[in-house]
């Protein structure tokens, strides 16, 4: 996505359309800068050309910087507790509030070997 940023020294950073009230965006047109309504109903020329700075910014989507690392290892605490499916003695565990707030949390377990998941109500 490409955005334009304006800097009007001693003035407003953005302009609103006088006809519809929507935000106007700055654009270069025939060597000068104008504000164009987002709905296309008006164009206003910028009169402060000596104090106007129009720069172009490129913004990246939030997921462009996210690195996905696939791994079998979960980022959960481990404890000794027997798995009912394979009898392995190590499980990951976590808690969630699955019922009303005046009831205790539900504990979930996931076997480190067979990945079987089960819950336990306190």
PyMOL commands that set and color helices and strands:
alter all, ss='L'
color gray80, all
select helices_A, chain A and resi 49-51+62-65
alter helices_A, ss='H'
color red, helices_A
select strands_A, chain A and resi 2-8+15-16+23-29+32-37+43-45+52-58+77-80+90-96+106-111+117-121
alter strands_A, ss='S'
color yellow, strands_A
deselect
rebuild
show_as cartoon
